[in-house]
Amino acid sequence: MIELPYSSATDGIAWPALPDAQGAGILSILFQLDQTQWWPEARLRAAQHRQCEALLDHAWRTVPFLRPRLEKAGYRHGEPFDIGNWASLPPLTRADVAEAGDALLSTALPASHGAAGEIFTSGSTGRPLRAIRSQLWELFWRAFTNRDHIWHRRDLTGKLAVIRESGEGKAPWPDGSETPRWGSSSGALFDTGPCVSLNIRTSTEQQMDWLVRQDPDYLLTHPTVLQGLLAHSLEKGTRISRLKQVETLSEILRPATRALCAEVWGIPVVDMYTTREAGYLALQCPEHEHYHVQREGLLLEVVGADYKTVKPGETGRVLVTPLHNFAMPLLRYEIGDYAELGEPCPCGRGLPVLKRILGREQNMLVLPGGERRWPMLSSADIRRMLDIAPIRQYQFLQKSTETIELRLVVARPLTESDETALRDFVRDRFGHPFEVEFRYLDDIPRGRTGKYQDFLSEVRTS
């Protein structure tokens, strides 16, 4: 059991610690989350319904744009809402949110929710989106951040390394940047160790050099950065001596990357499912590799083509309704992702399970007959590629239903036999005799937000 290093903000009081107002708020939420995670599903659903009622009441009174949508679902202000009609509420798409603009903002945010601030996100769709979030919502964000630390028994006094910053000139190699604590979410409540950061746009060689010099206890980064570091370690035999755990976010974590991290570094990967506009959607279970929906903070649905909830084992679109952001109520917001709903978890938590997060529809492989598949590579697939050639970075671009461009960063020029073996691999793995084109690059650039996709498709089926 890891001891939590609570921080006291009260003069002369070292123990028990008395945090400041923000820390006390986070601690209050954490105290409740520690109990609600064990509630049975029916009790969680009933509590969620109560909060949903409060959100709908606020949306009806202060966001006129949402009233027609609520009426379509049978909502009548001042009367109890039949949650059975929830599926009749039209989903909000990213295009809807962008087009609505200020019409989706509350005209009367409760004063107790604090000020509202704006953020901009493009997700992995490339479509910019402006979102408004209250200070109260951010307090819940910080509480769920700390729940993740507590669930995964991190020693908060250790050193955290982050390879995530994508801003021009920020946290540059060779030194990066350093702060005395892990961040505002944990620093408001705990005396943490230092946090060091490096820009994500640095090369894999620079990232590994920096990590070896920093020798952190924990690493937070994107899955594709981790994949590059693991491939480098396989090739060069480099290790980070104290590293206990890798945390990943922002991109889809492939099972192959988990397996490779266990094989090469001997440590686990802990993933989280978040969006900037909707917050924490799901956190990895402390005892399993699937994810628990953070039901205390949002209503998350996995729905089929009819926008009704799918059954466990089935895949569908992800809709989210953040329960505490009254500044910009997002009701059944379609974030563009697909996920597989899971069975209840044997760990005993009543929080719903996502077995897998599959990604976005535009990143699916399209076969000539119109069939669509998720192009996930297994650990054995990636190892097979690395055995064929010294690949440091890769990206598949489907240019048509007959052509795939394989973009590569390699340690040495590939031979004709290397390319022949890779063509065979692509055709075998993706189940069709594609024409495979090779494109060699010094680096495969990330998007504006630092995200990276290992499979892209230019094929449009509708």
RODO-2510 file (C-alpha; in nm, 4 decimals, decimal comma):
residues 462
     n   res          X          Y          Z
     1     m     0,0000     0,0000     0,0000
     2     i     0,1508     0,3346    -0,1114
     3     e     0,1198     0,6130     0,1439
     4     l    -0,0361     0,9282    -0,0010
     5     p     0,1766     1,2379     0,0760
     6     y    -0,1013     1,4840     0,1640
     7     s    -0,0004     1,8499     0,1511
     8     s    -0,1078     2,0962     0,4210
     9     a    -0,1754     2,4594     0,3312
    10     t    -0,2533     2,5656     0,6894
    11     d     0,0207     2,7389     0,8889
    12     g     0,1545     2,5247     1,1712
    13     i    -0,0488     2,2163     1,0740
    14     a     0,1685     1,9373     0,9368
    15     w    -0,0500     1,6383     1,0260
    16     p    -0,3272     1,5551     0,9623
    17     a    -0,2902     1,7804     0,6605
    18     l    -0,5376     2,0625     0,5935
    19     p    -0,5350     2,1520     0,2230
    20     d    -0,6476     2,4812     0,0709
    21     a    -1,0001     2,5316    -0,0653
    22     q    -0,9249     2,3689    -0,4003
    23     g    -0,7504     2,0734    -0,2380
    24     a    -1,0395     2,0323     0,0051
    25     g    -1,2831     2,0252    -0,2862
    26     i    -1,0816     1,7563    -0,4639
    27     l    -1,0542     1,5569    -0,1413
    28     s    -1,4305     1,5795    -0,0870
    29     i    -1,4987     1,4362    -0,4332
    30     l    -1,2332     1,1656    -0,3900
    31     f    -1,3875     1,0589    -0,0583
    32     q    -1,7192     1,0030    -0,2347
    33     l    -1,5630     0,8361    -0,5402
    34     d    -1,3935     0,5854    -0,3108
    35     q    -1,7394     0,4722    -0,2018
    36     t    -1,9434     0,5073    -0,5211
    37     q    -1,7085     0,2869    -0,7245
    38     w    -1,8360    -0,0114    -0,5222
    39     w    -2,2053     0,0718    -0,5546
    40     p    -2,4147    -0,1764    -0,7518
    41     e    -2,5054    -0,0733    -1,1048
    42     a    -2,8684     0,0092    -1,0182
    43     r    -2,7683     0,2497    -0,7402
    44     l    -2,5116     0,4198    -0,9642
    45     r    -2,7701     0,4539    -1,2401
    46     a    -3,0234     0,6116    -1,0018
    47     a    -2,7684     0,8645    -0,8703
    48     q    -2,6620     0,9466    -1,2250
    49     h    -3,0271     1,0016    -1,3187
    50     r    -3,0668     1,2565    -1,0363
    51     q    -2,7691     1,4557    -1,1628
    52     c    -2,8964     1,4247    -1,5184
    53     e    -3,2290     1,5757    -1,4070
    54     a    -3,0443     1,8756    -1,2632
    55     l    -2,8457     1,9203    -1,5853
    56     l    -3,1580     1,8986    -1,8052
    57     d    -3,3416     2,1509    -1,5855
    58     h    -3,0507     2,3935    -1,6214
    59     a    -3,0231     2,3338    -1,9970
    60     w    -3,3965     2,3952    -2,0468
    61     r    -3,3894     2,7231    -1,8532
    62     t    -3,0634     2,8712    -1,9835
    63     v    -2,9835     2,7153    -2,3246
    64     p    -3,2772     2,7815    -2,5636
    65     f    -3,0905     2,5999    -2,8447
    66     l    -3,1443     2,2679    -2,6608
    67     r    -3,5181     2,3053    -2,5908
    68     p    -3,6442     2,1537    -2,9202
    69     r    -3,4160     1,8556    -2,8688
    70     l    -3,5422     1,8053    -2,5148
    71     e    -3,9039     1,8334    -2,6272
    72     k    -3,8431     1,5641    -2,8892
    73     a    -3,7362     1,3321    -2,6066
    74     g    -4,0554     1,4038    -2,4121
    75     y    -3,8978     1,6416    -2,1610
    76     r    -4,1440     1,8732    -1,9861
    77     h    -3,9908     2,1327    -1,7600
    78     g    -4,0919     2,0914    -1,3986
    79     e    -4,1960     1,7286    -1,4462
    80     p    -3,9884     1,4157    -1,3761
    81     f    -3,8084     1,3011    -1,6894
    82     d    -3,8582     0,9406    -1,7989
    83     i    -3,5016     0,8223    -1,8554
    84     g    -3,6489     0,5552    -2,0827
    85     n    -3,6976     0,8348    -2,3378
    86     w    -3,3291     0,9254    -2,3302
    87     a    -3,2606     0,7469    -2,6607
    88     s    -3,5127     0,9808    -2,8273
    89     l    -3,2894     1,2807    -2,7566
    90     p    -3,1116     1,3673    -3,0850
    91     p    -2,7326     1,3322    -3,0516
    92     l    -2,5076     1,6359    -3,0863
    93     t    -2,2337     1,5935    -3,3455
    94     r    -1,9105     1,7907    -3,3590
    95     a    -2,0571     1,9721    -3,6597
    96     d    -2,3678     2,0616    -3,4530
    97     v    -2,1535     2,2006    -3,1732
    98     a    -1,9363     2,4026    -3,4105
    99     e    -2,2391     2,5413    -3,5959
   100     a    -2,4313     2,6274    -3,2778
   101     g    -2,1421     2,8326    -3,1398
   102     d    -2,2512     3,0624    -2,8559
   103     a    -2,6105     2,9370    -2,8820
   104     l    -2,4975     2,6259    -2,6930
   105     l    -2,3673     2,8297    -2,3992
   106     s    -2,5642     2,8811    -2,0784
   107     t    -2,7018     3,2319    -2,0335
   108     a    -2,6892     3,1952    -1,6538
   109     l    -2,4052     2,9803    -1,5220
   110     p    -2,4558     2,9384    -1,1439
   111     a    -2,2131     3,1609    -0,9530
   112     s    -2,1075     2,8637    -0,7386
   113     h    -1,9698     2,6930    -1,0522
   114     g    -1,7024     2,9625    -1,0871
   115     a    -1,5848     3,1295    -1,4040
   116     a    -1,6042     2,9751    -1,7495
   117     g    -1,2969     2,9287    -1,9669
   118     e    -1,2546     2,8222    -2,3274
   119     i    -1,0375     2,5598    -2,4907
   120     f    -0,9946     2,4572    -2,8527
   121     t    -0,9562     2,1027    -2,9705
   122     s    -0,9463     1,9240    -3,3017
   123     g    -0,9385     1,5734    -3,1528
   124     s    -0,8238     1,3355    -3,4226
   125     t    -1,0865     1,4567    -3,6706
   126     g    -0,8960     1,7680    -3,7754
   127     r    -1,2146     1,9730    -3,7275
   128     p    -1,1511     2,2578    -3,4792
   129     l    -1,3953     2,2823    -3,1907
   130     r    -1,4379     2,5507    -2,9249
   131     a    -1,5556     2,4250    -2,5879
   132     i    -1,6433     2,6175    -2,2712
   133     r    -1,5834     2,4598    -1,9301
   134     s    -1,6578     2,5863    -1,5792
   135     q    -1,4138     2,5931    -1,2881
   136     l    -1,6375     2,3440    -1,1072
   137     w    -1,6071     2,1023    -1,3997
   138     e    -1,2277     2,1413    -1,3820
   139     l    -1,2419     2,0469    -1,0123
   140     f    -1,4029     1,7169    -1,1097
   141     w    -1,1348     1,6713    -1,3792
   142     r    -0,8683     1,7019    -1,1096
   143     a    -1,0468     1,4561    -0,8822
   144     f    -1,0575     1,1918    -1,1580
   145     t    -0,6880     1,2553    -1,2285
   146     n    -0,6117     1,1656    -0,8693
   147     r    -0,8462     0,8674    -0,8745
   148     d    -0,6296     0,7296    -1,1562
   149     h    -0,3130     0,7793    -0,9489
   150     i    -0,4726     0,6102    -0,6474
   151     w    -0,6169     0,3209    -0,8467
   152     h    -0,2786     0,2411    -0,9964
   153     r    -0,0860     0,2838    -0,6695
   154     r     0,1646     0,5379    -0,7977
   155     d     0,4275     0,6679    -0,5622
   156     l     0,3503     1,0381    -0,5923
   157     t     0,6864     1,1309    -0,4410
   158     g     0,8626     0,9863    -0,7454
   159     k     0,9649     1,1665    -1,0640
   160     l     0,7139     1,1940    -1,3481
   161     a     0,8403     1,2392    -1,7050
   162     v     0,5988     1,3704    -1,9686
   163     i     0,6521     1,3612    -2,3449
   164     r     0,3435     1,5442    -2,4608
   165     e     0,4015     1,9193    -2,5023
   166     s     0,3638     2,0125    -2,8703
   167     g     0,3981     2,3917    -2,8594
   168     e     0,6712     2,5497    -3,0686
   169     g     0,9830     2,6056    -2,8568
   170     k     0,8335     2,4559    -2,5393
   171     a     1,0234     2,1936    -2,3356
   172     p     1,2957     2,1642    -2,6023
   173     w     1,5641     1,8987    -2,6164
   174     p     1,8210     1,8478    -2,4624
   175     d     1,6959     1,9641    -2,1206
   176     g     1,3201     1,9991    -2,1570
   177     s     1,1503     2,1747    -1,8674
   178     e     1,0902     2,0967    -1,4987
   179     t     0,8347     2,1884    -1,2328
   180     p     0,8568     2,0982    -0,8631
   181     r     0,5257     1,9060    -0,8649
   182     w     0,3331     1,6770    -1,0992
   183     g     0,0744     1,9434    -1,1868
   184     s    -0,2169     2,1425    -1,0497
   185     s    -0,4458     1,8397    -1,0201
   186     s    -0,2161     1,6512    -0,7803
   187     g    -0,0125     1,9443    -0,6494
   188     a    -0,3212     2,1005    -0,4897
   189     l    -0,3567     1,7993    -0,2612
   190     f    -0,0237     1,6150    -0,2389
   191     d     0,3467     1,6874    -0,1905
   192     t     0,4529     1,5178    -0,5108
   193     g     0,7924     1,4688    -0,6646
   194     p     0,9103     1,6729    -0,9655
   195     c     0,7680     1,6635    -1,3159
   196     v     0,9989     1,6901    -1,6177
   197     s     0,8701     1,7482    -1,9681
   198     l     0,9993     1,7143    -2,3250
   199     n     0,8423     1,8337    -2,6494
   200     i     0,6707     1,5506    -2,8368
   201     r     0,8115     1,6695    -3,1697
   202     t     1,1627     1,5611    -3,0767
   203     s     1,3095     1,2516    -3,2400
   204     t     1,2915     0,9078    -3,0777
   205     e     1,6700     0,9136    -3,0268
   206     q     1,6442     1,2472    -2,8447
   207     q     1,3520     1,1240    -2,6356
   208     m     1,5429     0,8141    -2,5264
   209     d     1,8559     1,0142    -2,4514
   210     w     1,6500     1,2538    -2,2376
   211     l     1,4701     0,9711    -2,0538
   212     v     1,7950     0,7931    -1,9695
   213     r     1,9375     1,1167    -1,8286
   214     q     1,6204     1,1987    -1,6309
   215     d     1,5746     0,8391    -1,5050
   216     p     1,2066     0,8879    -1,4037
   217     d     0,9790     0,6627    -1,2031
   218     y     0,6819     0,7168    -1,4359
   219     l     0,6347     0,8159    -1,7992
   220     l     0,3239     0,9840    -1,9426
   221     t     0,3021     1,0027    -2,3209
   222     h     0,1122     0,9066    -2,6357
   223     p     0,0993     0,5375    -2,7353
   224     t     0,2838     0,6026    -3,0619
   225     v     0,5697     0,7710    -2,8753
   226     l     0,5916     0,4652    -2,6512
   227     q     0,5908     0,2371    -2,9560
   228     g     0,8867     0,4280    -3,1023
   229     l     1,0788     0,4152    -2,7759
   230     l     1,0226     0,0399    -2,7442
   231     a     1,1417    -0,0197    -3,1014
   232     h     1,4519     0,1888    -3,0221
   233     s     1,5148    -0,0163    -2,7088
   234     l     1,4862    -0,3384    -2,9064
   235     e     1,7369    -0,2105    -3,1591
   236     k     1,9868    -0,0447    -2,9213
   237     g     1,9277    -0,2300    -2,5953
   238     t     1,8642     0,0970    -2,4045
   239     r     1,6765     0,0877    -2,0734
   240     i     1,5444     0,3393    -1,8168
   241     s     1,6531     0,1914    -1,4862
   242     r     1,3891     0,3210    -1,2396
   243     l     1,0840     0,3254    -1,4659
   244     k     0,7896     0,1513    -1,2943
   245     q     0,4930     0,2266    -1,5187
   246     v     0,3943     0,4021    -1,8415
   247     e     0,0727     0,6046    -1,8654
   248     t    -0,0756     0,6652    -2,2089
   249     l    -0,3473     0,8960    -2,3404
   250     s    -0,4791     1,0891    -2,6436
   251     e    -0,4422     0,8074    -2,9001
   252     i    -0,5646     0,4494    -2,9310
   253     l    -0,3425     0,2109    -2,7342
   254     r    -0,2884    -0,1059    -2,9348
   255     p    -0,2708    -0,4389    -2,7463
   256     a     0,0563    -0,4961    -2,9282
   257     t     0,2114    -0,1932    -2,7589
   258     r     0,1098    -0,3229    -2,4158
   259     a     0,2642    -0,6596    -2,4900
   260     l     0,5825    -0,5093    -2,6302
   261     c     0,6280    -0,2864    -2,3236
   262     a     0,5984    -0,5879    -2,0949
   263     e     0,8454    -0,7789    -2,3121
   264     v     1,1057    -0,5062    -2,3625
   265     w     1,0882    -0,3019    -2,0416
   266     g     0,9122    -0,5477    -1,8095
   267     i     0,6596    -0,2903    -1,6848
   268     p     0,2850    -0,2320    -1,7362
   269     v     0,1096     0,0287    -1,9477
   270     v    -0,1909     0,2076    -1,7950
   271     d    -0,4176     0,3782    -2,0459
   272     m    -0,6855     0,6434    -2,0012
   273     y    -0,9686     0,7580    -2,2273
   274     t    -1,0237     1,1335    -2,2256
   275     t    -1,1294     1,4258    -2,4404
   276     r    -1,0577     1,7912    -2,3704
   277     e    -1,4203     1,8948    -2,4148
   278     a    -1,5826     1,6092    -2,2184
   279     g    -1,3142     1,5149    -1,9620
   280     y    -1,2358     1,1674    -1,8307
   281     l    -1,4497     0,9126    -2,0123
   282     a    -1,2923     0,5913    -1,8804
   283     l    -0,9907     0,4816    -1,6766
   284     q    -0,8152     0,1476    -1,6951
   285     c    -0,9223    -0,0934    -1,4231
   286     p    -0,6580    -0,1388    -1,1500
   287     e    -0,6800    -0,5169    -1,1930
   288     h    -0,7532    -0,5651    -1,5652
   289     e    -0,6667    -0,4098    -1,9006
   290     h    -1,0197    -0,2994    -1,9854
   291     y    -1,1660     0,0398    -1,8901
   292     h    -1,4180     0,1603    -1,6322
   293     v    -1,6520     0,4379    -1,7452
   294     q    -1,6284     0,7269    -1,4977
   295     r    -1,9994     0,7221    -1,4360
   296     e    -1,9877     0,9743    -1,1514
   297     g    -1,8779     1,2382    -1,4033
   298     l    -2,0681     1,1571    -1,7204
   299     l    -2,3269     0,9444    -1,8904
   300     l    -2,1521     0,7396    -2,1598
   301     e    -2,3404     0,5346    -2,4181
   302     v    -2,2178     0,2880    -2,6793
   303     v    -2,4887     0,2872    -2,9442
   304     g    -2,5681     0,1131    -3,2710
   305     a    -2,6984     0,2574    -3,5970
   306     d    -3,0358     0,3247    -3,4272
   307     y    -2,8602     0,5215    -3,1495
   308     k    -2,9774     0,2694    -2,8901
   309     t    -2,7358     0,1029    -2,6479
   310     v    -2,5600    -0,2075    -2,7774
   311     k    -2,5127    -0,5271    -2,5782
   312     p    -2,1856    -0,6343    -2,4114
   313     g    -1,9478    -0,7685    -2,6748
   314     e    -2,0911    -0,5409    -2,9424
   315     t    -1,9274    -0,2343    -3,0965
   316     g    -2,0906     0,1046    -3,1452
   317     r    -2,0505     0,4801    -3,1526
   318     v    -1,9590     0,6590    -2,8290
   319     l    -2,1972     0,9280    -2,6998
   320     v    -2,1162     1,1268    -2,3862
   321     t    -2,3071     1,3645    -2,1599
   322     p    -2,0791     1,5400    -1,9064
   323     l    -2,2894     1,5807    -1,5918
   324     h    -2,1235     1,8791    -1,4251
   325     n    -2,0357     2,1272    -1,6997
   326     f    -2,3305     2,3667    -1,6872
   327     a    -2,1402     2,6287    -1,8895
   328     m    -2,1897     2,4369    -2,2153
   329     p    -2,4230     2,1387    -2,1721
   330     l    -2,3345     1,8612    -2,4165
   331     l    -2,6299     1,6216    -2,4333
   332     r    -2,5528     1,2919    -2,6090
   333     y    -2,2435     1,4389    -2,7709
   334     e    -2,1077     1,2115    -3,0460
   335     i    -1,7306     1,2339    -3,0157
   336     g    -1,6608     1,0269    -3,3272
   337     d    -1,5115     0,7212    -3,1570
   338     y    -1,6146     0,3565    -3,1644
   339     a    -1,5821     0,1248    -2,8650
   340     e    -1,6792    -0,2247    -2,7546
   341     l    -1,9030    -0,2554    -2,4501
   342     g    -1,7842    -0,5066    -2,1905
   343     e    -1,9391    -0,7343    -1,9291
   344     p    -1,9427    -0,6295    -1,5599
   345     c    -1,5924    -0,6403    -1,4122
   346     p    -1,4870    -0,9191    -1,1723
   347     c    -1,3041    -0,6560    -0,9634
   348     g    -1,6411    -0,5750    -0,8030
   349     r    -1,6710    -0,2125    -0,9146
   350     g    -2,0164    -0,1195    -1,0402
   351     l    -1,8742     0,1153    -1,3032
   352     p    -1,9563     0,0088    -1,6614
   353     v    -1,6833    -0,1538    -1,8706
   354     l    -1,5426    -0,0686    -2,2119
   355     k    -1,3555    -0,3745    -2,3366
   356     r    -1,1834    -0,1904    -2,6209
   357     i    -1,1614     0,1585    -2,7655
   358     l    -1,1362     0,1154    -3,1390
   359     g    -1,0873     0,4642    -3,2765
   360     r    -1,2529     0,6669    -3,5460
   361     e    -1,4488     0,5544    -3,8481
   362     q    -1,2249     0,7359    -4,0962
   363     n    -0,9334     0,5207    -3,9786
   364     m    -1,0925     0,1925    -4,0858
   365     l    -0,9613    -0,0241    -4,3679
   366     v    -1,2025    -0,0431    -4,6631
   367     l    -1,1928    -0,3545    -4,8837
   368     p    -1,2933    -0,3423    -5,2538
   369     g    -1,6346    -0,4929    -5,1793
   370     g    -1,7118    -0,2180    -4,9265
   371     e    -1,6382    -0,4217    -4,6106
   372     r    -1,4762    -0,2148    -4,3365
   373     r    -1,2288    -0,3508    -4,0809
   374     w    -1,0310    -0,2170    -3,7874
   375     p    -0,6652    -0,2408    -3,8998
   376     m    -0,5144    -0,3251    -3,5612
   377     l    -0,1707    -0,4833    -3,5503
   378     s    -0,1014    -0,7461    -3,2871
   379     s     0,2236    -0,7765    -3,0948
   380     a     0,3236    -1,0611    -3,3263
   381     d     0,2461    -0,8398    -3,6289
   382     i     0,4714    -0,5604    -3,5080
   383     r     0,7480    -0,8011    -3,4161
   384     r     0,7178    -0,9533    -3,7644
   385     m     0,7633    -0,6095    -3,9225
   386     l     1,0670    -0,5373    -3,7056
   387     d     1,2141    -0,8764    -3,7955
   388     i     1,1763    -0,7938    -4,1657
   389     a     1,3439    -0,4521    -4,1520
   390     p     1,4877    -0,1952    -3,9051
   391     i     1,1697     0,0150    -3,8922
   392     r     1,1737     0,3073    -3,6498
   393     q     0,8366     0,4547    -3,7434
   394     y     0,5559     0,3481    -3,9741
   395     q     0,2222     0,4688    -4,1020
   396     f    -0,0255     0,3047    -4,3390
   397     l    -0,2203     0,5327    -4,5744
   398     q    -0,5014     0,3692    -4,7703
   399     k    -0,5183     0,5731    -5,0915
   400     s    -0,7862     0,3625    -5,2618
   401     t    -0,9585     0,0282    -5,2231
   402     e    -0,6643    -0,1255    -5,4123
   403     t    -0,3648     0,0784    -5,2925
   404     i    -0,1891     0,1235    -4,9584
   405     e     0,1064     0,3549    -4,9110
   406     l     0,3482     0,2355    -4,6449
   407     r     0,5323     0,5335    -4,4976
   408     l     0,8536     0,4381    -4,3224
   409     v     1,1363     0,5827    -4,1178
   410     v     1,4168     0,3274    -4,1263
   411     a     1,7621     0,2838    -3,9764
   412     r     1,9111     0,1858    -4,3154
   413     p     1,7948     0,1724    -4,6779
   414     l     1,5737    -0,1296    -4,7408
   415     t     1,6662    -0,3922    -4,9946
   416     e     1,4393    -0,5234    -5,2656
   417     s     1,3851    -0,8392    -5,0629
   418     d     1,2920    -0,6287    -4,7576
   419     e     1,0253    -0,4507    -4,9608
   420     t     0,8966    -0,7774    -5,1049
   421     a     0,8596    -0,9228    -4,7541
   422     l     0,6778    -0,6100    -4,6337
   423     r     0,4397    -0,6234    -4,9325
   424     d     0,3607    -0,9832    -4,8450
   425     f     0,3065    -0,8822    -4,4828
   426     v     0,0602    -0,6030    -4,5745
   427     r    -0,1368    -0,8266    -4,8103
   428     d    -0,1509    -1,1099    -4,5583
   429     r    -0,2383    -0,8889    -4,2610
   430     f    -0,5073    -0,6830    -4,4364
   431     g    -0,6609    -0,9721    -4,6289
   432     h    -0,6356    -0,8431    -4,9856
   433     p    -0,3666    -0,8300    -5,2593
   434     f    -0,3189    -0,4537    -5,2276
   435     e    -0,0763    -0,2606    -5,4412
   436     v     0,1802    -0,1476    -5,1813
   437     e     0,3700     0,1739    -5,2428
   438     f     0,6693     0,2725    -5,0298
   439     r     0,7474     0,6242    -4,9151
   440     y     1,0600     0,6877    -4,7081
   441     l     1,0744     0,9851    -4,4729
   442     d     1,3152     1,1273    -4,2153
   443     d     1,0189     1,1707    -3,9838
   444     i     0,6442     1,1114    -4,0019
   445     p     0,4948     1,4369    -3,8742
   446     r     0,2332     1,4556    -3,6037
   447     g    -0,0818     1,6621    -3,6223
   448     r    -0,1059     2,0139    -3,4832
   449     t    -0,2008     1,8803    -3,1379
   450     g     0,0826     1,6261    -3,1329
   451     k    -0,1381     1,3263    -3,2064
   452     y    -0,0319     1,0557    -3,4472
   453     q    -0,2290     0,7921    -3,6341
   454     d    -0,0622     0,4724    -3,7548
   455     f    -0,3419     0,4039    -4,0071
   456     l    -0,5162     0,6649    -4,2210
   457     s    -0,7681     0,6218    -4,5023
   458     e    -0,8525     0,8523    -4,7888
   459     v    -1,1308     0,6170    -4,9001
   460     r    -1,4828     0,7512    -4,8631
   461     t    -1,7747     0,5089    -4,8882
   462     s    -2,0603     0,7563    -4,8534
***
